Amino acid sequence: MLTVGVDVGGTSVRAGVVDAEGEVLDTTRAPTPSSDAALEETIAGTVRELAGRHRIAAVGLALAGFIGPDHRTVRFAPHLTWRDAPVADRIADRLDLPVVVEHDANAAALAERRFGAATGASVAAFVALGTGIGAALLVGGELYRGTHGVAPELGHLRVVPDGRPCPCGKRGCWERYCSGTGLATTALEMLGQDHGGSLLAREAMRDPGRITGQRVAAAAREGDRLARRAMSDLGRWLGEGFSLVADVFDPELIVLGGGVSESAPLFLDEAREHYARTVTGAGNRPLARIRTAQLGEAAAVVGSAQLARDLVHG
């Protein structure tokens, strides 16, 4: 039986056909629209495209937000427009297929637990760096969701009082300093202070909108001095967050996923070092292992597709 997983991100909608072994057989992608109706039609359109090439039994949606306990309702999504919306029912009506909704980090963590980097871990934290930060906690292989199903919102821990504004309504959230958008903001702030000899600076002067997290990472790989400073800053903030995660949850493993993790060689060593220095009891306690996700950007697609398969099997 084949199912479709759809990763609904702040900038793009990625959908994939997944088999029972977690293999992604076919994919498609579309930009994320700005209205509910357009977004729902885009999701349905990606599934229809794949269903035209495969026999699909069910659909799983993964997104950053608060999901109702029935896995059908999106209560709140900081990077999307849904508010207390019966999203699963709306998409199911468009497709005439069963649909389930899950937090994207939860879906990715489940996929990594079953098929990837978190296999066999007793207590594992999953941190996904993308447009923002998604997070999940696995205890004994099961998701810990908290009393109201919204834990753990690590991306919205406030790390800088009165810091950068966040779409969630607070200021100074971790994800404003340690994500794709956070990386771009850091680079632009640095460009305003010191841009001598930077190719990135010349690009920003022509069009500041071109300075995205992906572009900063690419410039860092090319050796751009300022881009490398921005990546180093991201690594420092990532290590700061890891120390918070370790202080609260004491996991044996932290898995780093999301699109930004593809550039991990540029910042992960610094993050590990900062984490080791700043965690409570530094030098006198075991440290969590830190691994990058094995499934990469496909993790949320694979995890939501597996949840859709579980929905059909009951």
Buried (B, 14 or more C-beta within 10 A) or exposed (E): EBBBBBBBBBEBBBBBBBBEEBEBEBBBEBEBBEEBEEBBBBBBBBBBBBBEEBEBBBBBBBBBBBBBEEBBBBBBBBBBBBEEBBBBEBBBEBBEBBBBBBBBBBBBBBBBBBBBBBEEBEBBBBBBBBBBBBBBBBEEBEBBBEEEBBBBBBBBBBBBEEBBEBBBEBBBBBBBBBBBBBBBBBBBEBBEEEBEEBBBBEBBEEEEEEBBBBBBBBBBBEEBBBBBBBBBBBBBBBBBBBBBBBEEBBBBBBBBBBBBBBBBEBBBEBBBEBBBEBBEEEEEEEBBEBBBBBBBBBBBBBBBBBBBBBBEEE
